[in-house]
Amino acid sequence: MANDIKTKLTDHMAGFELFSIALDESTDLSETAQLAIFIRGVDEEFNVTEELLVLQALKGTTRGEDMFNEVQKIFTSFGFWWSKLVGVCIDGPPSMVGLRKGFIGIMNEKATEFNMQKDDLTVLHCITHQQNLCSKSIRLQNFMNEVVKTMNFIQSRGLNHRQFEAFLDGISTEYDDLSYYSKVS
């Protein structure tokens, strides 16, 4: 099943005209370093696709060179061209942002080798972490309490739920049912 998913994803991503990646390196509960690679690409019809490409365990060290080599292996396995890469979003450790030995420094160093225009490459730093901090600093508890109460009212009564689904169907929304809410801290 995993191979089938990878094949479908690879076929879909082969049509990307341009793409960007987001990298996040962290350590899980078993003290294993993990590199999450997200991809966002656009095809010739301007359809945008965003997926978690891979969650790769890093063995040994987590230097910029190690992460670059892992990303390069993933690019090779999926058939990506570095020349189509237009953006990179990274988290903050020196292994990512270092100008000489960090992921970005190594990528810039190899730009000509990969036919990349490093001046056209957009590098964003810690956008995921900024979004997370922002969501925690804004106090929306009163609003969220009302939203959860309304969702529970709809979900707990069969007729209300069926009417709500019919309403969503009638206005052609992206979702055909309520999303479940769970508090993540």
C-alpha positions in Angstrom: 0.0 0.0 0.0 2.9 2.4 0.9 4.5 1.8 -2.5 1.1 2.5 -4.3 0.8 5.8 -2.4 4.4 6.7 -3.3 3.8 5.9 -6.9 0.6 8.0 -7.1 2.3 10.8 -5.3 5.4 10.6 -7.6 3.3 10.6 -10.7 1.3 13.6 -9.5 4.4 15.5 -8.5 6.1 14.8 -11.8 3.9 17.5 -13.3 5.1 20.2 -11.0 6.4 23.2 -12.9 7.9 24.7 -9.7 7.9 23.6 -6.1 9.0 24.6 -2.6 9.9 22.5 0.4 9.6 23.0 4.2 12.0 21.2 6.5 11.7 20.6 10.2 14.2 18.7 12.2 13.3 17.5 15.6 13.9 14.6 18.0 11.1 12.2 18.9 10.4 10.6 22.3 12.8 7.7 21.5 15.6 10.2 21.0 15.7 9.6 17.2 16.3 12.7 15.1 13.5 13.1 12.5 13.5 15.2 9.4 10.1 16.1 8.1 10.0 17.3 4.5 6.8 19.0 3.2 6.4 19.8 -0.5 4.2 22.4 -2.2 4.1 22.4 -6.0 2.2 23.9 -8.8 1.5 22.3 -12.1 1.0 24.0 -15.5 -2.7 24.5 -14.8 -1.9 26.3 -11.6 -3.2 23.5 -9.4 -1.4 23.6 -6.1 -0.6 20.4 -4.2 0.8 20.4 -0.6 1.8 17.1 1.0 4.0 15.7 3.7 6.6 14.1 1.4 8.5 12.1 4.0 9.4 11.8 7.6 13.0 10.6 7.5 14.9 9.2 10.6 18.4 10.7 10.7 21.0 8.2 11.9 24.1 9.6 13.7 24.7 13.3 13.4 22.3 16.0 12.3 24.7 18.4 10.6 23.7 20.5 7.6 25.5 18.1 5.4 23.6 15.2 6.8 20.3 16.9 6.2 21.3 18.0 2.7 22.3 14.4 1.8 18.9 13.1 3.0 17.0 15.7 1.0 19.2 14.9 -2.0 18.4 11.2 -1.6 14.7 12.0 -1.4 14.8 14.2 -4.4 16.5 11.4 -6.4 14.0 8.8 -5.3 11.1 11.0 -6.3 12.7 12.3 -9.5 12.8 16.0 -8.5 14.9 18.5 -10.3 16.7 21.0 -8.1 16.3 23.6 -10.8 12.5 23.6 -10.2 13.0 24.4 -6.5 12.0 28.0 -5.8 11.5 28.1 -2.0 12.8 26.6 1.2 11.2 27.0 4.6 13.4 25.9 7.5 13.4 25.8 11.2 16.1 27.6 13.2 19.1 25.4 14.2 22.5 26.3 12.9 22.5 23.0 11.0 19.8 24.5 8.8 20.7 28.2 8.6 24.5 28.1 8.7 26.0 30.0 5.8 28.8 27.6 5.2 28.0 24.3 6.9 24.2 24.6 7.3 21.7 23.1 4.8 21.1 26.5 3.2 24.9 27.2 2.8 25.5 23.8 1.2 22.5 24.3 -1.1 23.8 27.7 -2.2 27.2 26.2 -2.7 25.9 23.5 -5.0 23.4 25.8 -6.8 25.4 26.0 -10.0 25.9 22.2 -10.0 22.1 21.7 -9.9 21.3 24.4 -12.4 19.6 26.4 -9.7 19.3 30.2 -9.7 20.2 30.8 -6.0 19.2 34.4 -6.3 15.7 33.4 -7.2 15.4 31.0 -4.3 13.2 32.2 -1.4 14.3 31.1 2.0 11.9 31.5 4.9 13.0 30.9 8.5 10.7 29.4 11.1 7.4 30.2 9.5 5.8 27.1 11.1 7.1 28.0 14.6 5.9 31.7 14.1 2.4 30.5 13.2 2.3 28.2 16.2 3.4 30.9 18.6 0.9 33.4 17.1 -1.9 30.9 17.5 -1.0 30.4 21.2 -0.6 34.1 22.0 -4.0 35.1 20.6 -6.7 34.4 23.2 -9.6 32.9 21.3 -11.0 30.8 24.1 -14.4 32.5 24.3 -14.8 32.2 20.5 -13.6 28.5 20.5 -16.0 27.7 23.4 -19.0 28.9 21.3 -17.7 27.0 18.2 -17.3 23.8 20.1 -20.7 24.2 21.7 -22.4 24.7 18.3 -20.5 21.8 16.8 -21.6 19.5 19.7 -25.2 20.6 19.3 -25.1 19.7 15.6 -23.3 16.4 16.1 -25.4 15.2 19.1 -28.8 15.4 17.3 -29.3 13.2 14.2 -31.8 15.5 12.5 -29.6 18.6 13.1 -26.6 16.8 11.7 -28.5 15.6 8.6 -29.8 19.1 8.0 -26.4 20.6 8.4 -24.9 18.1 5.9 -27.7 19.0 3.4 -27.0 22.6 3.9 -23.3 22.1 3.2 -24.1 20.1 0.1 -26.5 22.8 -1.1 -23.9 25.5 -0.9 -21.1 23.3 -2.5 -18.5 23.6 0.2 -15.2 21.9 0.2 -16.2 19.8 3.2 -19.3 17.7 3.5 -19.4 17.4 7.2 -18.1 18.9 10.4 -14.4 18.7 11.2 -13.6 17.4 14.6 -12.0 19.7 17.1 -9.2 18.6 19.4 -7.1 20.8 21.6 -3.4 20.5 20.8 -1.0 22.0 23.3 
